[in-house]
Amino acid sequence: MRGAVLHKVGLKFVKERFMRRHYGVEFRRRPFYHESDPQHLFDTDPDGEEVCKDVLQWYATKVLRSV
């Protein structure tokens, strides 16, 4: 038995996991926040709205293990 099966049985011995990749979502355009977004990402769309271009929102980042 491994992984999810052991978890379902009640054997919860895995304390942490190391991811091999980053996981996130890319946004082509989203509202620009003057207080937190860098100025080089500022753009205006054809409707005249201030947008932030080519932004990534990370949900999980991989951990670099030291050996």
DRENPA-3360 file (N, C-alpha, C; in nm, 2 decimals, always signed):
BEGIN
1 = MRGAVLHK = +0.08/-0.12/+0.00/+0.00/+0.00/+0.00/+0.09/+0.12/+0.00 ~ +0.04/+0.23/-0.07/+0.12/+0.35/-0.08/+0.03/+0.47/-0.09 ~ +0.08/+0.59/-0.05/+0.02/+0.72/-0.07/-0.12/+0.73/-0.02 ~ -0.22/+0.75/-0.11/-0.36/+0.78/-0.07/-0.42/+0.66/+0.00 ~ -0.38/+0.54/-0.03/-0.44/+0.42/+0.03/-0.40/+0.42/+0.18 ~ -0.27/+0.45/+0.21/-0.23/+0.45/+0.35/-0.30/+0.57/+0.42 ~ -0.32/+0.68/+0.36/-0.38/+0.79/+0.42/-0.53/+0.75/+0.46 ~ -0.60/+0.69/+0.37/-0.74/+0.65/+0.39/-0.75/+0.54/+0.50;
9 = VGLKFVKE = -0.65/+0.46/+0.51/-0.65/+0.35/+0.62/-0.62/+0.42/+0.75 ~ -0.56/+0.53/+0.75/-0.54/+0.60/+0.88/-0.39/+0.61/+0.92 ~ -0.30/+0.56/+0.83/-0.16/+0.57/+0.86/-0.11/+0.70/+0.80 ~ -0.10/+0.80/+0.88/-0.06/+0.93/+0.83/+0.08/+0.96/+0.87 ~ +0.18/+0.90/+0.81/+0.32/+0.91/+0.85/+0.39/+1.02/+0.76 ~ +0.33/+1.06/+0.65/+0.39/+1.16/+0.56/+0.38/+1.30/+0.63 ~ +0.49/+1.36/+0.67/+0.48/+1.49/+0.73/+0.49/+1.61/+0.64 ~ +0.57/+1.59/+0.53/+0.58/+1.70/+0.43/+0.61/+1.64/+0.29;
17 = RFMRRHYG = +0.59/+1.72/+0.19/+0.61/+1.67/+0.05/+0.70/+1.77/-0.02 ~ +0.78/+1.73/-0.11/+0.86/+1.82/-0.19/+0.81/+1.82/-0.33 ~ +0.78/+1.93/-0.39/+0.73/+1.94/-0.52/+0.84/+1.95/-0.62 ~ +0.82/+1.89/-0.74/+0.92/+1.90/-0.84/+0.91/+2.02/-0.93 ~ +0.79/+2.09/-0.93/+0.76/+2.20/-1.01/+0.69/+2.31/-0.94 ~ +0.69/+2.43/-0.99/+0.60/+2.54/-0.95/+0.47/+2.52/-1.01 ~ +0.36/+2.56/-0.94/+0.23/+2.56/-1.00/+0.16/+2.69/-0.99 ~ +0.11/+2.74/-1.10/+0.05/+2.87/-1.10/-0.04/+2.90/-1.22;
25 = VEFRRRPF = -0.09/+3.02/-1.23/-0.18/+3.05/-1.34/-0.13/+3.18/-1.40 ~ -0.12/+3.19/-1.54/-0.08/+3.31/-1.60/-0.20/+3.39/-1.64 ~ -0.19/+3.52/-1.61/-0.30/+3.62/-1.65/-0.24/+3.71/-1.76 ~ -0.30/+3.72/-1.87/-0.26/+3.82/-1.97/-0.28/+3.96/-1.93 ~ -0.40/+3.98/-1.87/-0.43/+4.12/-1.82/-0.52/+4.11/-1.70 ~ -0.49/+4.19/-1.60/-0.57/+4.20/-1.48/-0.56/+4.34/-1.43 ~ -0.64/+4.39/-1.34/-0.64/+4.53/-1.29/-0.50/+4.56/-1.23 ~ -0.45/+4.68/-1.26/-0.32/+4.73/-1.21/-0.34/+4.79/-1.07;
33 = YHESDPQH = -0.26/+4.74/-0.98/-0.26/+4.79/-0.84/-0.14/+4.88/-0.82 ~ -0.16/+5.01/-0.81/-0.05/+5.11/-0.80/+0.04/+5.08/-0.68 ~ -0.02/+5.04/-0.57/+0.06/+5.02/-0.44/+0.15/+4.90/-0.44 ~ +0.12/+4.80/-0.53/+0.20/+4.68/-0.52/+0.26/+4.63/-0.65 ~ +0.21/+4.67/-0.76/+0.26/+4.63/-0.89/+0.38/+4.71/-0.94 ~ +0.48/+4.65/-1.00/+0.59/+4.73/-1.06/+0.54/+4.81/-1.18 ~ +0.60/+4.92/-1.20/+0.56/+5.01/-1.30/+0.58/+4.96/-1.44 ~ +0.69/+4.87/-1.46/+0.71/+4.82/-1.59/+0.61/+4.72/-1.65;
41 = LFDTDPDG = +0.52/+4.68/-1.56/+0.40/+4.59/-1.60/+0.28/+4.67/-1.63 ~ +0.28/+4.80/-1.61/+0.17/+4.89/-1.64/+0.13/+4.89/-1.79 ~ +0.00/+4.89/-1.82/-0.04/+4.90/-1.96/-0.19/+4.95/-1.95 ~ -0.23/+5.01/-2.06/-0.38/+5.04/-2.08/-0.44/+4.96/-2.19 ~ -0.56/+4.91/-2.17/-0.62/+4.83/-2.27/-0.70/+4.93/-2.36 ~ -0.76/+4.88/-2.48/-0.83/+4.96/-2.57/-0.94/+5.04/-2.51 ~ -1.00/+4.99/-2.40/-1.11/+5.06/-2.33/-1.06/+5.17/-2.24 ~ -0.93/+5.18/-2.22/-0.88/+5.29/-2.14/-0.86/+5.25/-1.99;
49 = EEVCKDVL = -0.88/+5.12/-1.96/-0.86/+5.07/-1.83/-0.71/+5.04/-1.80 ~ -0.67/+5.07/-1.68/-0.53/+5.04/-1.64/-0.52/+4.90/-1.60 ~ -0.43/+4.83/-1.67/-0.41/+4.68/-1.65/-0.27/+4.65/-1.62 ~ -0.25/+4.53/-1.56/-0.11/+4.48/-1.54/-0.10/+4.36/-1.64 ~ +0.01/+4.37/-1.72/+0.02/+4.27/-1.83/+0.11/+4.16/-1.79 ~ +0.08/+4.04/-1.84/+0.17/+3.92/-1.82/+0.21/+3.89/-1.68 ~ +0.11/+3.86/-1.60/+0.13/+3.83/-1.46/+0.11/+3.68/-1.43 ~ +0.20/+3.63/-1.34/+0.18/+3.49/-1.29/+0.14/+3.50/-1.15;
57 = QWYATKVL = +0.04/+3.41/-1.11/+0.00/+3.40/-0.97/+0.03/+3.26/-0.93 ~ +0.13/+3.24/-0.84/+0.18/+3.11/-0.80/+0.09/+3.06/-0.69 ~ +0.05/+2.93/-0.70/-0.03/+2.86/-0.60/+0.06/+2.78/-0.51 ~ +0.17/+2.72/-0.57/+0.26/+2.64/-0.49/+0.40/+2.65/-0.56 ~ +0.50/+2.66/-0.48/+0.64/+2.67/-0.53/+0.72/+2.55/-0.48 ~ +0.81/+2.51/-0.57/+0.89/+2.39/-0.53/+0.99/+2.43/-0.42 ~ +1.03/+2.34/-0.35/+1.13/+2.36/-0.24/+1.26/+2.30/-0.28 ~ +1.37/+2.38/-0.27/+1.50/+2.33/-0.30/+1.56/+2.26/-0.18;
65 = RSV = +1.59/+2.13/-0.19/+1.64/+2.06/-0.08/+1.79/+2.07/-0.07 ~ +1.84/+2.09/+0.04/+1.99/+2.09/+0.06/+2.03/+1.95/+0.10 ~ +2.13/+1.90/+0.04/+2.17/+1.76/+0.06/+2.29/+1.75/+0.15;
% end
